[in-house]
Amino acid sequence: MNKDKIFKLAKGFRGRAKNCIRIARERVEKALQYSYRDRRNKKRDMRSLWIERINAGTRLHGFRNQLDEEFSYFNGLMEFIQYAST
């Protein structure tokens, strides 16, 4: 990356990380690694939050066993489809 692009990405960093090219380059590379990792972690967190909310809502309305059976049926069906497609 060229110098201007690095300084543009380093805007908002503290200390010399925003205006010294060597330090800014290292900090920008690390920040890009963190953002790549956390985009995947965000999906993981949202999925677990979604499951928690579904479970809480179904327990509140008394559908716990029925929903568990539906999920197990769906998971079994997906395993069968993957097995049949290979």
Legacy VTK file of the C-alpha trace (Angstrom):
# vtk DataFile Version 3.0
C-alpha trace
ASCII
DATASET POLYDATA
POINTS 86 float
0.000 0.000 0.000
1.173 3.484 -0.655
1.775 6.060 2.042
-1.416 8.062 1.496
-3.609 4.993 1.735
-1.917 3.878 4.956
-2.336 7.295 6.551
-5.972 7.356 5.466
-6.569 3.980 7.133
-4.585 5.071 10.230
-6.761 8.123 10.805
-7.997 8.070 14.387
-5.127 6.000 15.765
-3.305 7.321 18.832
0.218 8.693 19.048
2.769 8.116 16.304
0.644 5.329 14.828
-1.259 7.970 12.868
1.610 10.034 11.462
4.794 7.913 11.411
4.773 5.648 8.340
6.641 2.673 9.856
4.453 2.485 12.920
1.303 3.343 10.979
1.954 0.521 8.491
2.297 -2.043 11.293
-0.784 -0.799 13.117
-2.886 -0.709 9.933
-1.867 -4.272 9.026
-2.784 -5.461 12.526
-6.088 -3.561 12.389
-6.939 -5.214 9.062
-6.168 -8.628 10.596
-8.464 -7.857 13.522
-11.269 -6.699 11.233
-10.963 -9.853 9.083
-11.119 -12.069 12.180
-13.946 -10.161 13.806
-16.171 -10.194 10.729
-16.288 -13.970 11.172
-16.671 -13.756 14.953
-19.586 -11.359 14.499
-21.473 -13.983 12.476
-20.706 -16.577 15.170
-21.923 -14.276 17.948
-25.085 -13.335 16.070
-25.899 -16.988 15.436
-25.521 -17.892 19.124
-27.578 -14.835 20.123
-30.273 -15.848 17.608
-30.413 -19.368 19.068
-30.618 -17.988 22.613
-33.486 -15.683 21.659
-35.378 -18.473 19.909
-34.938 -20.750 22.920
-36.073 -18.031 25.337
-39.121 -17.213 23.237
-40.153 -20.833 22.834
-39.733 -21.534 26.560
-41.864 -18.484 27.296
-44.677 -19.832 25.106
-44.211 -23.491 25.980
-42.968 -24.796 22.604
-39.634 -26.083 23.871
-40.007 -29.784 23.068
-41.696 -29.217 19.727
-38.958 -26.827 18.563
-36.210 -29.212 19.691
-37.844 -31.981 17.648
-38.097 -29.706 14.606
-34.420 -28.724 14.878
-33.324 -32.340 15.259
-35.493 -33.324 12.266
-34.021 -30.472 10.204
-30.439 -31.389 11.182
-31.071 -35.043 10.313
-32.547 -34.005 6.978
-29.525 -31.813 6.171
-27.144 -34.660 7.049
-29.091 -36.977 4.732
-28.986 -34.431 1.895
-25.224 -33.988 2.300
-24.733 -37.759 2.397
-26.921 -38.285 -0.686
-25.170 -35.555 -2.674
-21.726 -37.174 -2.323
LINES 1 87
86 0 1 2 3 4 5 6 7 8 9 10 11 12 13 14 15 16 17 18 19 20 21 22 23 24 25 26 27 28 29 30 31 32 33 34 35 36 37 38 39 40 41 42 43 44 45 46 47 48 49 50 51 52 53 54 55 56 57 58 59 60 61 62 63 64 65 66 67 68 69 70 71 72 73 74 75 76 77 78 79 80 81 82 83 84 85
